[in-house]
Amino acid sequence: MLLRARLHPLSDDSRAILKRLLPAKSMRPTSDRYPVTVGDEILFKILQEGDSAGGFWVSAEAVFTKTELRSITHLETVCRKFIPESEKDYEHNANLYKKTKLISAGGEAPISLPYGFALTRIRLKPNMVGAIGEWTEEYVIGSAVVKVFEQAKFTGWSVKPVLNLKTQSPHPDFVQIFSDAILSAVMIDCSVERIKSAYPEENGHLRHLGCLSYPTIALENIPDFARTAEPWGGWHGQSSWVVSSRVAKAFTEHKLRGWAFRPVMVTESDLYRQYLEEWQVLCEAVVRSTRSTFDGGRW
């Protein structure tokens, strides 16, 4: 396992630092974020020099070997497809969140598990999963996805109708996937940051920058689909999804689309200890900097 920092330059001077210190192959960024392996001494040098320029926004991703991935028992879903809402859809869905009772599930903030969403148009293929709008952590699944999940006898999930506001009837070939199975509280380690912001709706919130992590006992005998006790999915108490490796395997084998998967760590494992050591190095590098800060994550 290695941890790869991704640096977003906040000025032309910061970009010039990257161009001077990084190899040419690293100057092909993804979303204007330049990869630097944590543990490479050049990372400290870049951030140090960035203090005299505009600095950097810093995010990170853990990269696992195939052998390490085979040891992973659970994964967090990562959205790869959004379903646009009409204005009336958005109004309906936003009101739905306001009406849904918040649940205190053991995390620092309560979560919400709404159902009864509306979408006028659903442009998905039958084998696809798509997030409702670009702001929710709730998903619509096609008929082929339902069939795979049913045949595999996955546990912890059910389906809810999705209303077509134009026809005032449920969509016949698409449903919302729902789970009210809730995990215990996640491990708060150095890959979780408390946000300092001038915006009241952000300030003080926890932000997860890395992989969700739990003790072994928290992942034993849980359903194939579950929700986090914390609202990592965003405002309105939106809980993230955690699925078993069986779900991720079926997703790949049956060529389903719309989710990627981020490994969930087990805190007693050697892999987690290595992960934590890498994150401690990155946190030290960012703390040393006066102009660079963490960015992104889930909160």
Phi, psi and omega in degrees: 000137171226152178255128182248116175282148174236122187253127176253113182291137182260007176199165175297326178294321177295319178297322179296325177298315178299315182299325182281325189259339182263150174296156185303324183293336178280350182271022171249083191283162169254118182055041179060031174241128188256128186280136174221127181290131176292136186104337173285124184301339182295335179298313179298321181294318180298313182293324178296313179292332178295339179294336178264000176244221181266353183081189184219151162272136186240126169233176183205154174221140176274133180247124186249151174283165178298322178296317179296320180296328179293340180273352183281128182263336183219154183219152175266135179285146178234122185292134175236004180210130178247145176253115182297147175255147167282171178300318180291324175301311183299317180300314178299313186288323177295319177295327178299315178298320181296327183274342183281129182291134177285149183243125173274106189249010179109348175277176182293328179235153181287164180239166179231136179236075186279156168210160186108030183286162177234138174217123180289319178233138175236102181263075177231152169276161183302335183265021186242154171245139179217141177286144178282110186070190179250021186223356181254165175249025179250146191234147170257140178235147180277171185298325179291326177293316177304316182297316179298314182295322179292315181295328179280351180057043176294150182250160173088010182228155172213179181236149178231146179293152175245123188277135169268110184296333182288320181261349183059033177221159180291149173295133185285332189247004182222143180222161172275133172276138186225144172214136173246018171279123187242131178287166172285174184298143181285158173290128176264106181238194186287353174272006175247126184243145172267122187288134170249114187215152175284347181268121183304325182289345178255322190301130177089348179287148172281142178233126179268120183261347186233225181263140172299143183223139182218152169293156184307316185299332181288341182254359180280137174059032175262159180295169178293332177239132178209165179244151179284154179283352181245152180276063180290346183281356178126192180298169179070018177074031185283117183274143177280164179258137172237131182234160177285162177297337176298319180294313180299321179295316179295323179302317181286313184298325183262009176056042173280156186224157175116343175236140160251176186223133178251127182303142172261131186270149174255122193293338180275356188274156174297326180297319178294321179299319177294316178303315182294321178298318180295318180294325178296322177297314181295317179299319178298318180297319181288320179297323179296332184281145178262348185238347183256143182220161174289152183215157176083212181083187181237136179197000000 
